[in-house]
Amino acid sequence: MQADEGSRAGGVALVVVPEPGLARSLGRVLEHLGLETLVTSPSDTLAAALREKPRLALIDLDSAADGLALCRQLRAEPATAAIPILALTASAGLRPGARAAGITDFVTKPIDRDVLASRIAFHLEAPAAHPDAGRLQRLETAQALAGIGYWEWDAETNEVRLGPGTAAVMRLRDPLPTQLSDLIDACVHPEDRHRFEDGLEDAVSGQRVPEGLLSRHSDPEDGRFFKHFLAVSRAAAGAPPLVTVTVLDVTQERRAEESARRIAFYDSLTGLPNRRLFERRLASALRRSRDSSQLVGLLFLDLDGFKQVNDRLGHAAGDDLLRIVGQRILDSVRGVDEVGHLGRLQGSASRFGGDEFAVLLTGLTEPADAAECALRIHTKLSEPIELGGSEARVGVSVGIALSPGDGETASALLSAADAAMYAAKADRSTIYCFYRADLHASATRTRLIADQLAGAGARGELSIAWQPKFDLASGHIAGAEALIRWTNPLLGNVSPAEFVPVAEQTGLILPIGRWVLEAACQEAASWMQEVIDPPRLAVNVSRVQLVAGDLERVVYDALLRSSLDPRQLELEITESLMIEGENALAPLRDLAAIGLTLALDDFGSGYSTLASLVRFPVQTLKLDRALVRDIDSNPDAASVVRAVIRMAHELGRRVVAEGVDNLGALRVLREADCDEAQGFLLANPMPVAEFRALLASWRPADALARWRAA
């Protein structure tokens, strides 16, 4: 296999590796270093080396038929005697006689790409004979920039030898260490020293070679992290071991991991642990409590009056309020050790999303401890909050659940505390409510729904019903909303109004939402091929899917699998997303950028403000049925709807009225120039087969005639 000289300015590397997958992996590393890979068999290696004049050779000692004999052949020929030979082996060190046969160095399997690249670069730039000082200086600079170093330890004399550039990588100062103990003092944090020395000892004794020893720099202010990869070799059987260590500066990697951890487990607004981390801590606390007589307490908190503050002062002030509330809750939990007998308690706080928070208490001996903590939080939150020159006040409703009495799992305890919180909110005469027996029936139903809902999609219990949306000016079918339906063998037909909130509380909305998107896109892709001007597909998206899930990836996957044009998909988001503020903007803008339409569902019933319509990239407003219901009999309601429609049109938004159930409401909407409508008057939700039949038989002119006659 003669390579073209012009195509390999960096030279050729011989690869004697029978396993194709490993050969390809080595080829990618060599290509990154500017080398061309020439894979040969052991029998062809010498001829290929004489012909190609490679810069180095990689030989798999575990697979090649007598790899040491092959090394001796290469060393015996003057033209190939100086080629660096790197052995690949799964052993902790080289077998006896390997060095004598001509092995220059070795790398242990499984191969670490960074370690291999470092070894290859070292031997290419630092040949044993007549080293070029300029090239060595360039190597030191390159290795320092890459954060890769190389040092050797003679286990018999305890001497260490540093490779080129290693002092810079490890932040070593003159005089450079020559003994192992000095090197450890200079670059290994005291708290990591024992583990580091044990790893070296294990490698030398042959017990095991650590895959990578992680250590912090000895100077705490330096803040750097290093990973050390060890390889042990002996010149001959019984000879003292030589430990070769490749050191990588992994500081950026560790910082990225910490950043990713904060994103995954902490609320970006308040800095408190999020629901995912809280549930892990709760599960851990429950496991520990089984071996003691102490209780685990869970306080579920929901703010009272937050919406009013948010609407009055704006979302920026609402975000500031949540930050202050989070800090006050945290201060209250941290302060339990300052309040008499509560000193034995330990607590942690979390923000679950929106205006919901949770507190975990461990070390409880009686329910009164949890009640006292709830009162402490209430007192702290009752103090006025300054927001940009305005004073705001919020209350809090607290539900309390205790384990083991109210549940022995995290999900059961959360469900009990949630039920108790709603009971506290309903009873305005109390601040907190313990989970009680009279809440059992509701909680049991909720748990049963959650249990049965898990895996419902995989069991074929979920289905899609399509409700058409009609263009009120042309009479055409403008779109169709995909509505989820659930039929369970135990529970029968369960209303979405009952099971969707449970799915959101338990996190099951994530797999269910994924199922709905994929199923709806697949069904819509089929009927869109049957009509010339197909209606848009609309799918509801939960706040949980956007905040806690990976909605962008789920949408992209559904579009890819169905081959559906993104312009044919409309996502309906609820007004509750408005409380997420800037957290919701980025993913929504990314989705809108690929051509999707975003609709604000239930407009006029919850959190939205006029400012939010400017900030959020929605193209459609869906009027809540509560606004539409009485517009034919209530002049004030009709005036509100007309004003909203005019405002939306001024902003360039389309308006869809939902819940249109009578001809009078339809007439008012058409007179107000509402763009689209849906409701039982126009068409009930229907299976996909019926919807396809409706598409085929629909006559817009006939529909307009009926509407005008109403």
C-alpha positions as CSV (number, residue, x, y, z in Angstrom):
1,M,0.0,0.0,0.0
2,Q,2.1,2.9,-1.3
3,A,1.0,6.2,0.0
4,D,1.2,9.4,-2.0
5,E,4.0,11.6,-0.7
6,G,2.0,14.8,-1.2
7,S,-0.8,13.6,0.9
8,R,1.2,12.9,4.1
9,A,3.3,15.9,5.0
10,G,3.4,14.6,8.6
11,G,4.6,11.2,7.6
12,V,3.4,7.6,8.1
13,A,2.7,5.5,11.2
14,L,2.7,1.7,10.9
15,V,-0.1,0.1,12.8
16,V,0.2,-3.6,13.5
17,V,-3.2,-4.2,15.1
18,P,-5.4,-7.1,13.8
19,E,-8.6,-5.8,15.5
20,P,-10.3,-3.4,12.9
21,G,-12.2,-1.3,15.5
22,L,-9.0,-0.6,17.5
23,A,-7.1,0.2,14.3
24,R,-9.7,2.7,13.3
25,S,-9.5,4.4,16.8
26,L,-5.7,4.6,16.5
27,G,-6.1,6.0,13.0
28,R,-8.2,8.9,14.3
29,V,-5.6,9.8,16.9
30,L,-2.8,9.6,14.4
31,E,-4.8,11.7,11.9
32,H,-5.2,14.4,14.6
33,L,-1.4,14.5,15.0
34,G,-0.9,14.9,11.2
35,L,0.1,11.3,10.5
36,E,-1.2,8.9,7.9
37,T,-2.1,5.4,9.1
38,L,-0.8,2.3,7.4
39,V,-2.3,-0.9,8.8
40,T,-0.1,-4.0,8.1
41,S,0.0,-7.6,9.0
42,P,3.0,-8.9,11.0
43,S,4.4,-10.6,8.0
44,D,4.3,-7.5,5.9
45,T,5.5,-5.0,8.5
46,L,9.3,-5.1,7.8
47,A,8.8,-4.7,4.0
48,A,6.3,-1.8,4.6
49,A,8.7,-0.1,7.0
50,L,11.6,-0.3,4.6
51,R,9.4,1.0,1.8
52,E,7.4,3.8,3.6
53,K,10.1,4.9,6.2
54,P,7.5,5.5,8.9
55,R,8.0,7.9,11.8
56,L,6.9,5.4,14.4
57,A,5.2,2.0,14.7
58,L,2.3,0.9,17.0
59,I,2.3,-2.9,17.7
60,D,-0.5,-4.8,19.6
61,L,1.6,-7.2,21.7
62,D,-1.6,-9.1,22.8
63,S,-2.7,-9.9,19.2
64,A,0.3,-9.8,17.0
65,A,1.8,-13.3,16.4
66,D,5.2,-12.8,18.2
67,G,5.3,-9.0,18.5
68,L,8.7,-9.1,20.2
69,A,10.3,-10.9,17.3
70,L,8.8,-8.3,15.0
71,C,10.4,-5.5,17.1
72,R,13.8,-7.3,16.9
73,Q,13.5,-7.4,13.1
74,L,12.9,-3.7,12.8
75,R,15.8,-2.9,15.1
76,A,18.1,-5.2,13.1
77,E,17.7,-3.2,9.9
78,P,19.7,0.0,9.8
79,A,16.9,1.9,7.9
80,T,14.4,1.1,10.7
81,A,16.5,0.8,13.8
82,A,15.7,4.2,15.1
83,I,11.9,4.1,14.6
84,P,10.1,4.6,17.9
85,I,8.0,1.5,18.7
86,L,5.0,1.9,21.0
87,A,3.5,-1.4,22.3
88,L,-0.2,-1.7,23.1
89,T,-0.9,-4.2,25.9
90,A,-3.7,-5.0,28.4
91,S,-1.0,-5.9,31.0
92,A,0.0,-3.6,33.8
93,G,3.6,-3.6,32.4
94,L,5.8,-4.9,29.7
95,R,6.7,-8.6,29.7
96,P,10.3,-9.6,30.4
97,G,12.6,-8.9,27.4
98,A,10.4,-6.3,25.9
99,R,12.8,-3.4,26.3
100,A,15.7,-5.6,25.0
101,A,13.6,-6.5,21.9
102,G,13.4,-2.8,21.1
103,I,10.1,-1.5,22.6
104,T,10.5,2.2,23.1
105,D,7.4,2.7,25.2
106,F,4.0,1.2,25.9
107,V,0.3,2.2,26.4
108,T,-2.1,0.1,28.4
109,K,-5.5,-0.9,27.1
110,P,-8.2,0.2,27.0
111,I,-6.6,3.1,25.2
112,D,-7.0,6.6,26.5
113,R,-6.8,8.9,23.5
114,D,-5.2,11.8,25.4
115,V,-2.5,9.5,26.9
116,L,-1.8,7.9,23.5
117,A,-1.5,11.3,21.8
118,S,0.9,12.5,24.5
119,R,3.1,9.5,24.2
120,I,3.3,9.7,20.4
121,A,4.0,13.4,20.4
122,F,6.7,12.9,23.0
123,H,8.6,10.2,21.0
124,L,8.1,12.1,17.7
125,E,9.5,15.3,19.1
126,A,12.2,13.9,21.4
127,P,14.2,11.1,19.7
128,A,16.7,9.4,21.9
129,A,19.7,10.4,19.7
130,H,20.7,13.9,18.9
131,P,17.6,15.8,20.2
132,D,16.9,19.1,18.6
133,A,16.7,21.8,21.3
134,G,14.3,24.0,19.2
135,R,11.9,21.1,18.6
136,L,12.0,20.1,22.3
137,Q,11.2,23.7,23.2
138,R,8.2,23.7,20.9
139,L,7.1,20.4,22.4
140,E,7.2,21.8,25.9
141,T,5.1,24.8,24.8
142,A,2.5,22.6,23.1
143,Q,2.2,20.2,26.0
144,A,1.8,23.1,28.5
145,L,-0.9,24.6,26.3
146,A,-2.6,21.2,26.1
147,G,-2.2,20.5,29.8
148,I,-0.4,17.2,29.3
149,G,2.8,16.2,31.1
150,Y,4.9,13.1,31.5
151,W,7.1,11.8,34.4
152,E,8.8,8.6,35.5
153,W,9.3,7.2,39.0
154,D,12.0,4.6,39.8
155,A,10.4,2.6,42.6
156,E,13.8,1.3,43.8
157,T,15.5,4.7,44.2
158,N,12.4,6.9,44.6
159,E,13.8,9.2,42.0
160,V,11.5,11.0,39.6
161,R,12.3,12.4,36.1
162,L,10.1,15.0,34.5
163,G,9.3,15.0,30.8
164,P,9.5,18.1,28.6
165,G,6.9,20.7,29.6
166,T,5.8,18.8,32.7
167,A,7.0,21.3,35.2
168,A,4.8,24.0,33.5
169,V,1.8,21.7,33.4
170,M,2.1,20.8,37.1
171,R,2.9,24.4,38.2
172,L,6.3,23.3,39.7
173,R,8.9,25.8,40.7
174,D,12.6,25.6,41.0
175,P,14.3,23.7,42.4
176,L,12.4,21.0,40.6
177,P,11.7,17.8,42.6
178,T,13.9,14.8,42.1
179,Q,12.4,12.5,44.7
180,L,8.8,11.2,44.8
181,S,8.0,12.7,48.2
182,D,9.1,16.1,47.0
183,L,7.0,15.8,43.9
184,I,3.9,14.8,46.0
185,D,4.5,17.7,48.4
186,A,4.7,20.1,45.5
187,C,1.6,19.1,43.4
188,V,-0.7,16.9,45.5
189,H,-3.2,18.4,48.0
190,P,-2.6,17.0,51.5
191,E,-6.2,15.6,51.6
192,D,-5.5,13.6,48.4
193,R,-2.0,12.4,49.4
194,H,-2.9,9.1,51.1
195,R,-5.1,8.0,48.2
196,F,-2.4,9.1,45.7
197,E,0.3,7.1,47.5
198,D,-1.9,4.1,47.8
199,G,-2.6,4.2,44.0
200,L,1.2,4.2,43.3
201,E,1.8,1.4,45.7
202,D,-1.0,-0.7,44.2
203,A,0.5,-0.3,40.7
204,V,4.0,-1.2,41.9
205,S,2.9,-4.3,43.9
206,G,0.9,-5.5,40.9
207,Q,-2.4,-5.6,42.7
208,R,-4.0,-3.2,40.2
209,V,-3.2,-0.2,38.0
210,P,-5.6,2.7,38.7
211,E,-7.3,3.9,35.6
212,G,-6.6,7.5,36.6
213,L,-5.6,9.0,39.9
214,L,-7.4,12.3,40.5
215,S,-5.7,14.9,42.7
216,R,-6.0,18.6,43.5
217,H,-3.0,20.9,43.4
218,S,-1.2,21.2,46.8
219,D,-1.8,25.0,46.8
220,P,-5.6,25.4,47.6
221,E,-5.6,28.8,46.0
222,D,-4.4,27.3,42.7
223,G,-7.6,25.3,42.4
224,R,-6.3,23.0,39.7
225,F,-7.1,19.3,39.2
226,F,-4.8,16.7,37.7
227,K,-5.4,13.1,36.5
228,H,-2.5,10.7,36.6
229,F,-2.4,7.6,34.3
230,L,0.1,5.0,35.5
231,A,2.0,2.3,33.5
232,V,4.5,-0.1,35.2
233,S,7.4,-1.8,33.3
234,R,10.5,-3.8,34.2
235,A,13.6,-4.2,32.2
236,A,13.6,-7.9,33.0
237,A,11.9,-10.4,35.3
238,G,12.6,-9.5,38.9
239,A,14.0,-6.1,38.0
240,P,12.9,-3.0,39.9
241,P,9.7,-1.4,38.5
242,L,9.7,1.8,36.5
243,V,6.4,3.7,36.8
244,T,5.6,6.0,33.8
245,V,3.0,8.6,34.6
246,T,1.1,10.7,32.1
247,V,-0.5,13.7,33.9
248,L,-3.4,15.7,32.5
249,D,-4.6,19.1,33.7
250,V,-8.4,18.4,34.0
251,T,-9.3,21.7,35.7
252,Q,-11.6,22.9,32.9
253,E,-13.2,19.5,32.7
254,R,-13.9,19.5,36.4
255,R,-15.3,23.1,36.3
256,A,-17.5,22.1,33.4
257,E,-18.8,19.1,35.4
258,E,-19.5,21.4,38.3
259,S,-21.3,23.8,36.1
260,A,-23.3,21.0,34.5
261,R,-24.1,19.7,38.0
262,R,-25.4,23.1,39.1
263,I,-27.6,23.3,36.0
264,A,-28.9,19.8,36.5
265,F,-29.5,20.0,40.2
266,Y,-30.0,23.6,41.2
267,D,-32.6,26.2,40.5
268,S,-31.1,29.0,38.3
269,L,-33.3,31.7,39.9
270,T,-32.8,31.1,43.6
271,G,-29.8,28.9,43.7
272,L,-31.6,26.4,45.8
273,P,-31.6,22.7,45.0
274,N,-34.2,21.8,42.4
275,R,-36.8,19.0,42.6
276,R,-34.5,16.4,41.1
277,L,-31.8,16.9,43.8
278,F,-34.4,17.3,46.6
279,E,-36.0,14.0,45.7
280,R,-32.6,12.3,45.8
281,R,-31.9,13.8,49.2
282,L,-35.4,12.8,50.4
283,A,-34.9,9.2,49.3
284,S,-31.5,9.1,51.0
285,A,-33.0,10.5,54.2
286,L,-35.8,7.9,54.1
287,R,-33.4,5.1,53.7
288,R,-31.3,6.3,56.7
289,S,-34.4,6.8,58.9
290,R,-35.4,3.1,58.7
291,D,-32.6,2.3,61.1
292,S,-33.7,4.8,63.7
293,S,-36.7,5.9,65.6
294,Q,-36.6,9.4,64.3
295,L,-39.1,10.9,61.8
296,V,-38.5,12.5,58.4
297,G,-40.6,15.6,57.8
298,L,-41.5,17.1,54.5
299,L,-43.0,20.6,54.2
300,F,-44.6,21.5,50.9
301,L,-45.0,25.3,50.5
302,D,-47.1,27.2,48.0
303,L,-47.0,31.1,48.1
304,D,-50.3,32.9,48.5
305,G,-50.5,36.2,46.6
306,F,-47.5,35.7,44.3
307,K,-49.6,36.0,41.1
308,Q,-51.0,39.4,42.2
309,V,-47.5,40.7,42.9
310,N,-46.2,39.3,39.6
311,D,-49.1,40.9,37.7
312,R,-48.8,44.3,39.5
313,L,-45.0,44.8,39.5
314,G,-44.0,42.6,36.5
315,H,-41.9,39.5,36.0
316,A,-38.6,41.0,37.0
317,A,-40.0,42.0,40.4
318,G,-41.6,38.5,40.6
319,D,-38.2,36.9,40.0
320,D,-36.7,39.1,42.7
321,L,-39.5,38.2,45.1
322,L,-38.8,34.5,44.5
323,R,-35.1,34.9,45.2
324,I,-35.9,36.7,48.5
325,V,-38.5,34.1,49.5
326,G,-36.0,31.3,48.7
327,Q,-33.3,33.0,50.9
328,R,-35.8,33.5,53.8
329,I,-36.9,29.9,53.7
330,L,-33.2,28.9,53.6
331,D,-32.5,31.1,56.6
332,S,-35.4,29.7,58.5
333,V,-34.2,26.1,57.9
334,R,-30.6,26.9,58.7
335,G,-31.9,28.6,61.9
336,V,-33.6,25.6,63.4
337,D,-30.6,24.9,65.6
338,E,-31.1,28.3,67.3
339,V,-34.6,27.6,68.5
340,G,-34.7,25.6,71.7
341,H,-35.3,21.9,71.3
342,L,-35.1,22.2,67.5
343,G,-31.4,22.1,67.8
344,R,-31.2,18.4,66.9
345,L,-32.9,19.0,63.5
346,Q,-31.2,19.2,60.2
347,G,-33.0,20.8,57.2
348,S,-32.6,21.7,53.6
349,A,-34.8,23.8,51.2
350,S,-35.7,23.4,47.6
351,R,-37.6,25.3,44.9
352,F,-39.8,23.0,42.9
353,G,-40.7,25.6,40.3
354,G,-43.1,28.5,40.1
355,D,-44.0,29.6,43.6
356,E,-43.7,26.1,45.1
357,F,-40.9,25.3,47.6
358,A,-40.2,22.2,49.8
359,V,-38.3,21.7,53.0
360,L,-36.8,18.4,54.2
361,L,-36.4,17.9,58.0
362,T,-34.5,15.1,59.5
363,G,-33.9,14.2,63.2
364,L,-37.6,14.8,64.1
365,T,-38.8,13.1,67.3
366,E,-42.4,14.5,67.3
367,P,-44.7,16.2,64.8
368,A,-44.6,19.5,66.8
369,D,-41.0,20.0,65.6
370,A,-42.3,20.2,62.0
371,A,-45.1,22.5,62.9
372,E,-42.7,24.9,64.7
373,C,-40.5,25.0,61.7
374,A,-43.6,25.8,59.5
375,L,-44.5,28.6,61.8
376,R,-41.0,29.9,61.7
377,I,-41.1,30.0,57.9
378,H,-44.5,31.7,57.9
379,T,-43.3,34.4,60.3
380,K,-40.2,35.1,58.2
381,L,-42.2,35.3,54.9
382,S,-44.9,37.5,56.5
383,E,-42.4,40.4,56.7
384,P,-42.7,43.0,54.0
385,I,-40.5,42.7,50.9
386,E,-39.0,45.7,49.2
387,L,-39.1,45.4,45.4
388,G,-37.8,48.4,43.4
389,G,-39.3,50.9,45.7
390,S,-42.6,49.1,46.2
391,E,-43.6,47.0,49.2
392,A,-45.0,43.5,48.6
393,R,-46.4,40.9,51.0
394,V,-47.0,37.2,50.3
395,G,-48.4,34.4,52.5
396,V,-47.6,30.7,52.4
397,S,-49.7,27.6,52.7
398,V,-47.8,24.6,54.2
399,G,-48.6,20.9,53.9
400,I,-46.7,18.6,56.3
401,A,-46.2,14.9,55.8
402,L,-44.2,12.6,58.1
403,S,-42.5,9.3,57.4
404,P,-43.0,6.5,58.1
405,G,-46.7,7.2,59.0
406,D,-47.6,9.1,55.8
407,G,-45.4,7.3,53.4
408,E,-42.1,5.4,53.2
409,T,-41.0,6.4,49.7
410,A,-40.2,9.8,48.3
411,S,-43.1,9.8,45.8
412,A,-45.6,8.8,48.5
413,L,-44.4,11.4,51.0
414,L,-44.4,14.1,48.3
415,S,-48.0,13.2,47.3
416,A,-49.1,13.3,51.0
417,A,-47.4,16.7,51.6
418,D,-48.9,18.1,48.4
419,A,-52.4,16.9,49.4
420,A,-52.0,18.5,52.8
421,M,-50.8,21.8,51.2
422,Y,-54.0,22.0,49.2
423,A,-56.0,21.4,52.3
424,A,-54.1,24.2,54.0
425,K,-54.7,26.5,51.1
426,A,-58.5,25.7,51.1
427,D,-58.8,26.3,54.8
428,R,-57.8,30.0,55.1
429,S,-58.0,29.8,59.0
430,T,-54.8,27.8,59.2
431,I,-51.2,28.3,58.1
432,Y,-50.2,24.6,57.9
433,C,-52.0,21.3,57.6
434,F,-50.7,17.8,58.5
435,Y,-51.6,15.0,56.2
436,R,-54.8,13.5,57.7
437,A,-57.0,10.5,57.4
438,D,-59.8,12.5,55.7
439,L,-57.4,13.3,52.9
440,H,-56.6,9.6,52.4
441,A,-59.3,8.9,49.8
442,S,-58.1,11.8,47.5
443,A,-54.5,10.9,48.1
444,T,-55.1,7.2,47.4
445,R,-56.9,8.1,44.1
446,T,-54.0,10.3,43.1
447,R,-51.4,7.5,43.9
448,L,-53.5,5.0,42.0
449,I,-53.6,7.2,39.0
450,A,-49.9,7.8,39.2
451,D,-49.2,4.1,39.5
452,Q,-51.4,3.2,36.6
453,L,-50.3,6.1,34.4
454,A,-46.7,4.9,34.5
455,G,-46.1,2.9,31.4
456,A,-49.6,3.6,30.0
457,G,-48.1,4.6,26.6
458,A,-46.1,1.4,26.3
459,R,-49.2,-0.7,27.2
460,G,-51.2,0.9,24.4
461,E,-53.7,2.7,26.8
462,L,-53.1,6.2,25.4
463,S,-54.7,7.5,22.2
464,I,-55.2,10.8,20.4
465,A,-58.5,12.5,19.7
466,W,-58.5,15.3,17.1
467,Q,-60.6,18.5,17.6
468,P,-60.8,20.6,14.4
469,K,-60.3,24.4,14.5
470,F,-62.2,26.4,11.9
471,D,-61.3,29.6,10.0
472,L,-64.2,31.8,10.7
473,A,-63.7,33.9,7.6
474,S,-63.3,31.2,5.0
475,G,-65.0,28.2,6.6
476,H,-62.0,26.0,6.1
477,I,-60.6,23.6,8.6
478,A,-57.5,25.6,9.7
479,G,-56.1,23.2,12.2
480,A,-56.6,20.3,14.6
481,E,-55.7,20.0,18.2
482,A,-54.3,16.6,19.4
483,L,-56.1,15.8,22.7
484,I,-54.8,12.9,24.8
485,R,-57.1,10.2,26.0
486,W,-56.5,7.4,28.5
487,T,-58.4,4.2,28.9
488,N,-57.1,2.0,31.8
489,P,-58.3,-1.6,32.5
490,L,-58.6,-0.7,36.2
491,L,-59.8,2.9,36.1
492,G,-61.7,3.0,32.8
493,N,-61.8,6.3,30.9
494,V,-59.9,8.8,33.0
495,S,-60.4,12.5,32.2
496,P,-57.3,14.5,31.2
497,A,-58.4,17.1,33.8
498,E,-57.8,14.4,36.4
499,F,-54.7,12.6,35.2
500,V,-52.7,15.4,33.6
501,P,-52.1,17.3,36.9
502,V,-51.0,14.0,38.5
503,A,-48.6,13.4,35.6
504,E,-47.2,16.9,36.1
505,Q,-46.8,16.4,39.8
506,T,-45.0,13.1,39.4
507,G,-42.9,13.8,36.3
508,L,-44.8,11.3,34.2
509,I,-45.7,14.2,32.0
510,L,-42.3,13.9,30.4
511,P,-42.7,10.4,28.9
512,I,-46.4,11.0,28.2
513,G,-45.7,14.3,26.5
514,R,-43.0,12.6,24.4
515,W,-45.5,9.9,23.4
516,V,-48.2,12.5,22.5
517,L,-45.8,14.5,20.3
518,E,-44.5,11.4,18.4
519,A,-47.9,9.8,18.0
520,A,-49.6,13.1,16.9
521,C,-46.8,13.9,14.4
522,Q,-47.0,10.4,12.9
523,E,-50.8,10.5,12.5
524,A,-50.8,14.0,11.2
525,A,-48.1,13.2,8.6
526,S,-50.4,10.6,7.2
527,W,-53.5,12.7,6.8
528,M,-51.6,15.8,5.6
529,Q,-50.6,13.9,2.5
530,E,-54.3,13.5,1.5
531,V,-55.2,17.1,1.2
532,I,-53.9,20.0,-0.8
533,D,-53.9,22.6,1.9
534,P,-53.5,20.6,5.1
535,P,-54.5,22.1,8.5
536,R,-51.9,22.7,11.2
537,L,-51.3,20.2,13.9
538,A,-51.5,21.6,17.5
539,V,-50.1,19.8,20.5
540,N,-50.3,20.9,24.1
541,V,-47.1,21.3,26.0
542,S,-46.9,21.3,29.8
543,R,-44.7,23.7,31.8
544,V,-43.0,20.7,33.3
545,Q,-41.9,19.6,29.8
546,L,-40.2,22.9,29.2
547,V,-38.8,23.4,32.6
548,A,-37.8,19.9,33.7
549,G,-37.5,18.1,30.4
550,D,-35.7,18.3,27.1
551,L,-38.5,19.7,25.0
552,E,-36.4,20.9,22.1
553,R,-34.8,17.4,21.6
554,V,-38.2,15.7,21.9
555,V,-39.7,18.0,19.3
556,Y,-36.8,17.6,16.9
557,D,-37.0,13.8,17.3
558,A,-40.7,13.7,16.6
559,L,-40.4,15.8,13.5
560,L,-37.5,13.7,12.2
561,R,-39.2,10.4,12.7
562,S,-42.4,11.6,11.1
563,S,-40.8,13.7,8.3
564,L,-43.4,16.4,9.3
565,D,-42.7,20.0,8.1
566,P,-42.0,22.1,11.2
567,R,-44.2,24.8,9.8
568,Q,-47.2,22.4,10.1
569,L,-46.7,22.0,13.9
570,E,-48.1,24.4,16.6
571,L,-47.2,24.0,20.2
572,E,-49.8,25.3,22.7
573,I,-48.1,26.5,25.9
574,T,-50.0,27.3,29.0
575,E,-50.0,30.7,30.8
576,S,-48.3,29.1,33.8
577,L,-45.1,29.2,31.8
578,M,-45.1,33.0,32.3
579,I,-44.0,32.5,35.9
580,E,-40.7,30.9,34.6
581,G,-39.7,34.3,33.1
582,E,-36.5,34.3,31.2
583,N,-36.0,30.5,31.9
584,A,-38.6,29.8,29.3
585,L,-37.6,32.3,26.7
586,A,-34.5,30.6,25.2
587,P,-36.0,27.2,24.3
588,L,-39.2,28.8,23.0
589,R,-37.2,31.1,20.7
590,D,-35.1,28.2,19.5
591,L,-38.3,26.2,18.6
592,A,-39.9,29.2,16.9
593,A,-36.7,29.7,14.9
594,I,-37.1,26.4,13.1
595,G,-40.6,27.4,11.9
596,L,-42.9,26.1,14.6
597,T,-45.9,28.2,15.6
598,L,-46.4,28.9,19.3
599,A,-49.8,29.5,20.8
600,L,-50.6,30.8,24.2
601,D,-53.4,28.6,25.6
602,D,-56.2,29.6,28.0
603,F,-55.4,33.3,27.5
604,G,-57.1,35.4,30.1
605,S,-57.3,32.9,32.9
606,G,-54.0,32.9,34.6
607,Y,-50.5,34.5,34.6
608,S,-50.2,36.3,31.3
609,T,-49.8,40.0,31.0
610,L,-49.7,42.3,28.0
611,A,-45.9,42.6,28.5
612,S,-45.5,38.8,28.2
613,L,-47.1,38.9,24.7
614,V,-44.2,41.1,23.6
615,R,-41.5,39.0,25.4
616,F,-42.7,35.5,24.5
617,P,-42.5,34.4,20.8
618,V,-46.1,33.4,20.5
619,Q,-48.0,33.9,17.2
620,T,-51.4,32.8,18.4
621,L,-53.7,33.6,21.4
622,K,-56.3,31.0,22.4
623,L,-59.1,32.7,24.4
624,D,-60.1,30.7,27.4
625,R,-63.6,29.3,27.4
626,A,-64.3,31.3,30.5
627,L,-64.0,34.5,28.4
628,V,-66.1,33.1,25.6
629,R,-68.9,31.4,27.5
630,D,-71.2,34.4,28.1
631,I,-70.3,36.8,25.3
632,D,-73.7,36.4,23.7
633,S,-75.6,37.3,26.9
634,N,-73.1,39.5,28.8
635,P,-72.2,42.8,27.0
636,D,-69.2,43.4,29.3
637,A,-67.8,39.9,28.5
638,A,-68.3,40.7,24.7
639,S,-66.5,44.0,25.1
640,V,-63.5,42.3,26.8
641,V,-63.3,39.7,24.0
642,R,-63.5,42.4,21.3
643,A,-60.8,44.4,23.0
644,V,-58.5,41.4,23.3
645,I,-59.0,40.5,19.6
646,R,-58.2,44.1,18.5
647,M,-55.1,44.1,20.7
648,A,-53.9,40.8,19.4
649,H,-54.3,41.9,15.8
650,E,-52.4,45.1,16.5
651,L,-49.6,42.9,17.8
652,G,-49.7,40.7,14.7
653,R,-51.2,37.7,16.6
654,R,-53.9,35.4,15.5
655,V,-56.8,34.7,17.9
656,V,-58.5,31.3,18.4
657,A,-61.6,31.0,20.6
658,E,-62.0,27.7,22.4
659,G,-65.1,26.4,24.1
660,V,-67.5,27.7,21.4
661,D,-70.6,25.8,22.4
662,N,-73.5,28.0,21.1
663,L,-74.5,29.9,18.0
664,G,-74.7,33.2,19.8
665,A,-71.1,33.1,20.9
666,L,-70.1,32.1,17.3
667,R,-71.9,35.1,15.9
668,V,-70.2,37.5,18.3
669,L,-66.8,36.1,17.5
670,R,-67.3,36.4,13.8
671,E,-68.5,40.0,14.1
672,A,-65.4,40.7,16.2
673,D,-63.1,39.3,13.5
674,C,-61.9,36.4,15.6
675,D,-59.6,34.3,13.3
676,E,-60.5,30.7,14.3
677,A,-62.7,28.8,16.7
678,Q,-63.2,25.3,18.1
679,G,-65.8,23.8,20.4
680,F,-68.5,21.3,20.7
681,L,-70.8,23.4,18.5
682,L,-68.5,23.1,15.6
683,A,-67.0,19.6,16.1
684,N,-66.4,17.2,18.9
685,P,-62.9,15.6,19.4
686,M,-62.8,12.5,17.2
687,P,-60.5,9.5,16.3
688,V,-58.1,10.0,13.4
689,A,-60.2,8.0,11.0
690,E,-63.2,10.2,11.6
691,F,-61.1,13.3,11.2
692,R,-59.7,12.1,7.9
693,A,-63.2,11.5,6.7
694,L,-64.2,15.0,7.8
695,L,-61.3,16.5,5.9
696,A,-62.5,14.6,2.8
697,S,-66.1,15.7,3.1
698,W,-65.9,19.2,4.5
699,R,-67.5,21.9,2.4
700,P,-66.4,25.4,3.6
701,A,-69.2,27.2,1.7
702,D,-71.8,25.1,3.4
703,A,-70.3,25.9,6.8
704,L,-70.3,29.6,6.1
705,A,-73.9,29.5,5.0
706,R,-74.9,27.8,8.3
707,W,-72.9,30.3,10.4
708,R,-74.4,33.3,8.6
709,A,-77.9,32.0,9.2
710,A,-77.3,31.6,12.9
